[in-house]
């Protein structure tokens, strides 16, 4: 009997080992990909940020790149602009997506799908195509926005939307919103559809108002989705680059300069790879702090 | 039978060895006239392979939006092409100065040097790096000019302000013409400054107005901050404030050209023979494009020059270097192919012996642009710190047209750009 138990135990351990090995082997391709294309470049970025790394030089400079960027007025401007983009676009994207999802998830399946498609279109459309259309709409000479607004009497003369430091960043945020809301809407529709109907019905029977049903029943259940949306929208907003490159090149007067675009400018236009890496590390740290805060707040909300 | 089979097998094994004897080289080319067109470039390569069947040339086409990024990435990854086609601002001042390019002195024979010198005395100097090495072997050149809508000028009564025969005008005439156009209800012209695209136009506009120099003759400092340069910028600021000229920090030259072609504006500050050809189909009915030199105080303009040719990246393979040099010699120097290679660019030959390559051809109107060649100025784009200068330039214009004090803003610009000169 003892022998049999011992034999069974060793068999179980062998099975367990085999399962573990199989598990690791299944993970291996994605692990290699993750190590090669995420961890290694991050490590290299951190490493090169301590060097004056250009086309002709690779000299260790310690923290000089970090000291320089702290004193760099354009980096400071880019940081402020990036934070403004995040602080405006993340809440607006989340609130707007939740509102739209709350309206369309109760519709007939056909209409829900239609609206999901409509809001998702800017996401699947290439950013170049999207920006070309927006650039045309914003044009101070032939743009439809000026045409409509002047005819409605909202503005008295054409505005150079992308050419004015007062309006350019707002325009960028607006375009970013149109390309950002698609995925959150789809996710919220799915999350709201999965809310336990028996709980909402019970609450309604107990006399809860719509607002109470939403805050007390639905909101906690869609919190994991909200957290995910907050994190990905925050990261996407911090990494706003294509719109800037295609529309304003950071201008006018650096009013749309973002950290991502400034990294690109330093690394690819001026070949200052080390300085660009230092900015990348700072950006990664800021994103990590923001994401951690969001996790923390969401957890305390749940708790 | 077995012996025959063995022989066939041996021959089959030798085939790859013969194939290996063929040298493969890669060419990356920026959009220089029809050198973006695969059919044209394939034709040139086919002509080359008639003479050099053992050299295989593969081509990658770059654009000015992402081309520099691709080259920078290739340099850092060690995957640069063997040959690259562009101008001295990249080949000489950027990658050459960084030690990434090969010296092409052996291509500059006594004969070719004399022929090129006959077309332009300073051309060889333009292809020479600060270390004295020749990083560029040129094929073609042009002058950048501007364009006006002759029909609009006529309707506005502004034709009186231009010398149609010589395509020149004075600063005062330019101001009067812009006012006449505005009074007649036209959008006279746009000083674009939304990025570096086509910035040669705004530079030439500014430095011509009162005879300033963009960089000194030694290419050791940027000098647009001179009294004449400040005067030119001040005039533009005044004209914009008066409403007889528009400044737009939201567009670049490509947008300005599109606005000219669709009739929105009556002038455009970025034009050349190649722009005329590539935009021919988009010009709206009733628009009569007339290429003009930039206005200058004495009516004698100095035009920005463009010179394009080939450079070789140092990839450490002697066989490829030799093959690449054969290709460059064939494309640039061959008496039959050379003029055809230039013809494909839409610009003018750097070899005087090629003569007029456009008259009597499908591109006969290109010959008109030859009128500007005597105004070709110093090719100052080889001044160190060029890449950073380009960004500083459009930022300077943005600050000035946003109401900044010209003298103070130019001082900031000068300090920033000259700090990058090493």
Interface residues (C-beta under 8 A of the other chain):
Chain A: X54 X55 X56 X138 X140 X141 X142 X160 X161 X162 X163 X164 X165 X168 X248 X249 X251 X252 X253 X254 X265 X267 X268 X269 X270 X271 X273
Chain B: X68 X69 X72 X73 X75 X76 X95 X98 X99 X100 X187 X193 X194 X195 X196 X248 X249 X250 X251 X259 X262 X264 X387 X388 X391 X394 X395 X398 X399 X402
